Amino acid sequence: MTDLTSSLSEGPNRAGNIGRQTTRVSVRGLSVGYELRGADADFLAVADATFDIRCSEIVCIVGPSGCGKSTVLGAVAGLVPYRAGTIEVDGKPIRGTGSDRAVVFQKASLLPWLTVQENVAYGLRTYGVKKRAAIQRAAEMLELVGLAQFATRYPYQLSGGMQQRTNLARALAADPNILLFDEPFASLDAQQRELLQGELLRIWSNTDKAGLFITHQIDEAVLLGNRVIVSTRGPASRICNAVEIDLPWPRSRETRLNPKFHNYVDQIWQLLEPQEA
């Protein structure tokens, strides 16, 4: 297992193009459907999704509720079977879940009988990492997300934002090449959401990891993403547009003051508006 902390500290920032030309995730013609009991035809959730994620990029997916955004993420994670198309990670087809991918869900789902540090170390222990090494790794990740002083607390003693930081630390601990975010900040208030956006931008500023981020918030997608892809309304949704976000790195809350930021938000809203009519 590589040292994530040191890997994050190398290079000037994402503007330094750390492996930016290397495709880490390739999705082509992805189609996901389900059998429905008593129905004459199957339910087609996603008809066609095609996109790439390069190293050190975050690609965000936005679209109407029920368009299959989380379904696409679940397929990339290896949690959702798909009917057609291909998903490749580092040039190889995925065969279910793998340690090269980690999911940060909307709910932290921490184990209430374990401390914060034990929760972060738990996944490593299931991979066979020895307890001492797992606890040390967990401590490093809690330092990274600003929770070192809360290592011995229990989940009920944390705010919602702190629980989600713990959730992020748990995903980072395994040092995956790909992080998949399924609306991770949706349940937080505006202040907590903005703080965690800043944390993610800070962590992502010097890494070659690839990220897929699902959100309903267009401004969040523009702030975090190198690219924002827009899904049509479901069922049988399609990835219809991709907007390259040409805003300088490192990004912060001040990025929102850039006139280009608002232009991107308006552009993506215009892509979504015909679907809402």
LINFENPE-V786714 format. One record per residue. N is the residue number from 1. SS is DSSP state (helix for helix, strand for strand, loop for the rest). NEAR is the number of other C-alpha atoms within 8 Angstrom. Layout:
n->[N,N]
ss->[SS,SS]
near->[NEAR,NEAR]
//
This chain:
n->[1,2,3,4,5,6,7,8,9,10,11,12,13,14,15,16,17,18,19,20,21,22,23,24,25,26,27,28,29,30,31,32,33,34,35,36,37,38,39,40,41,42,43,44,45,46,47,48,49,50,51,52,53,54,55,56,57,58,59,60,61,62,63,64,65,66,67,68,69,70,71,72,73,74,75,76,77,78,79,80,81,82,83,84,85,86,87,88,89,90,91,92,93,94,95,96,97,98,99,100,101,102,103,104,105,106,107,108,109,110,111,112,113,114,115,116,117,118,119,120,121,122,123,124,125,126,127,128,129,130,131,132,133,134,135,136,137,138,139,140,141,142,143,144,145,146,147,148,149,150,151,152,153,154,155,156,157,158,159,160,161,162,163,164,165,166,167,168,169,170,171,172,173,174,175,176,177,178,179,180,181,182,183,184,185,186,187,188,189,190,191,192,193,194,195,196,197,198,199,200,201,202,203,204,205,206,207,208,209,210,211,212,213,214,215,216,217,218,219,220,221,222,223,224,225,226,227,228,229,230,231,232,233,234,235,236,237,238,239,240,241,242,243,244,245,246,247,248,249,250,251,252,253,254,255,256,257,258,259,260,261,262,263,264,265,266,267,268,269,270,271,272,273,274,275,276,277]
ss->[loop,loop,loop,helix,helix,helix,helix,helix,helix,loop,loop,loop,loop,helix,helix,helix,loop,loop,loop,loop,loop,loop,strand,strand,strand,strand,strand,strand,strand,strand,strand,strand,strand,strand,loop,loop,loop,loop,loop,loop,loop,loop,strand,strand,strand,strand,strand,strand,strand,strand,strand,strand,strand,strand,loop,loop,loop,strand,strand,strand,strand,strand,strand,loop,loop,loop,loop,loop,helix,helix,helix,helix,helix,helix,helix,helix,helix,loop,loop,loop,loop,loop,loop,strand,strand,strand,strand,strand,strand,loop,loop,strand,strand,loop,loop,loop,loop,loop,loop,loop,strand,strand,strand,strand,loop,loop,loop,loop,loop,loop,loop,loop,loop,loop,strand,helix,helix,helix,helix,helix,helix,helix,helix,helix,helix,helix,loop,loop,loop,loop,helix,helix,helix,helix,helix,helix,helix,helix,helix,helix,helix,helix,helix,helix,loop,loop,loop,helix,helix,helix,loop,loop,loop,strand,helix,helix,helix,loop,loop,helix,helix,helix,helix,helix,helix,helix,helix,helix,helix,helix,helix,helix,helix,loop,loop,loop,loop,strand,strand,strand,strand,strand,loop,loop,loop,loop,loop,loop,loop,helix,helix,helix,helix,helix,helix,helix,helix,helix,helix,helix,helix,helix,helix,helix,loop,loop,loop,loop,loop,strand,strand,strand,strand,strand,loop,loop,loop,helix,helix,helix,helix,helix,helix,helix,loop,loop,strand,strand,strand,strand,strand,loop,loop,loop,loop,loop,strand,strand,strand,strand,strand,strand,strand,strand,loop,loop,loop,loop,loop,loop,loop,loop,helix,helix,helix,helix,helix,loop,helix,helix,helix,helix,helix,helix,helix,helix,helix,helix,helix,helix,helix,helix,helix,helix,helix,helix,loop]
near->[4,4,7,8,9,7,9,11,8,8,7,7,10,13,9,7,9,12,9,11,7,7,11,12,13,14,13,11,11,16,14,13,11,8,7,8,4,4,6,4,6,9,9,11,15,18,12,12,13,10,7,9,14,13,14,16,13,13,13,15,14,15,12,12,7,8,15,12,12,8,11,10,12,10,11,9,14,12,9,9,7,10,8,8,10,10,12,11,10,7,8,6,8,9,5,7,9,7,7,8,12,12,10,13,9,11,7,10,5,8,7,8,5,10,12,13,13,10,13,15,14,9,10,12,11,7,6,6,9,7,7,6,8,13,11,8,10,15,11,9,13,14,9,10,12,7,12,9,6,7,11,8,9,11,12,6,6,10,7,7,11,9,12,12,11,15,13,10,14,14,14,11,12,10,11,12,9,11,14,13,13,13,11,11,9,8,7,10,6,6,7,9,12,9,8,11,10,10,9,8,12,8,10,11,11,15,13,11,12,15,13,14,13,13,13,9,7,11,7,9,14,14,11,11,12,12,12,15,13,14,15,13,13,11,11,11,14,11,12,8,8,9,8,7,10,5,8,6,8,10,11,9,8,7,10,10,7,8,7,7,13,9,8,10,11,8,8,11,9,8,9,12,8,7,8,5,4]
//
